[in-house]
């Protein structure tokens, strides 16, 4: 699945709202692109996000991967990038693909997005919405190594939240401690 259908978008948005996840929808939606959300990094919101993603049977998606039979597999030999300069972590869910934007290593984009967001109805669900990710560059003191470590840390955190209730996705990993 490479995009999110209209019914998938509505189910994801309803689940996020019911769990009190802090998020803002970004851009216009169509059935060829993933649902894009700016997510809060607040611990309570992250925990709720993890429960929602777990309930949607989610897995972290990387560049050059696709969902086959509920498992994310690589489609070619290109490097598997976890995120980008905006702190985007791509996730595959049972309802479709979702791109979660968290911001750089030193600042969250959620607060900036909330300031300019307005309410919009998307597939029958009222949500905060912005037309684009607010401009925000990492500070000049942030190195690519720092950014890479923060993105990897966020991706690992999201993966742990997704697997919290189901245990490890790979039997070789053994049970959760």
C-alpha positions, 0 to 999 in steps of 0.5 A, a space after each residue: 500500500 503506497 497511499 491512504 484511501 479516503 476511508 483509511 484517512 478517516 479511520 486514522 484521524 478518528 483513532 488519533 483524535 480519540 486517543 488525544 494525540 496532538 497532531 496537525 494534518 499537512 497539505 491536501 490529501 489524495 489517494 496517491 500520497 501518504 497522510 502527512 501529520 506534524 506530531 507533537 513530541 510531548 511524552 503523553 502524546 507520543 505514548 498515545 500515538 504509539 497505542 494508535 499505531 499499535 492498534 493499526 498494525 503499524 511498521 516503520 517504512 523506509 525509502 525503497 520499501 513496501 508492505 507485502 502481506 503485512 510485512 515491510 520489505 525492501 524493493 531494491 538496493 538503495 540505502 534505507 533512510 529512516 528520516 529527513 531534515 524535518 524529522 519525518 518517520 514514515 509508517 505503514 498501517 493497516 489503513 494506509 501509509 502515514 508520514 509523521 513529521 516531528 521536527 529537528 533535533 532541537 525543536 518541534 514543529 508542532 508548536 509552530 504548526 498549531 499557531 497557523 493551523 485552522 480547522 478543516 473537515 477531512 473525510 467527515 472528521 474535524 482536524 487542525 490543518 496547515 497547507 505546508 510544514 512551517 518553515 524551520 531550519 535546524 540551527 547552524 550548530 546542528 550537524 548532520 551527525 546530531 540530526 541523524 542520531 536524533 532521527 534514529 532515536 525518534 524512529 527507534 522510539 516509534 518502533 518501540 511504541 508500536 511493538 509495546 503491546 505485541 512484543 517484538 516483530 521478529 522471533 529472534 529478538 526474544 520477549 520484551 524485557 
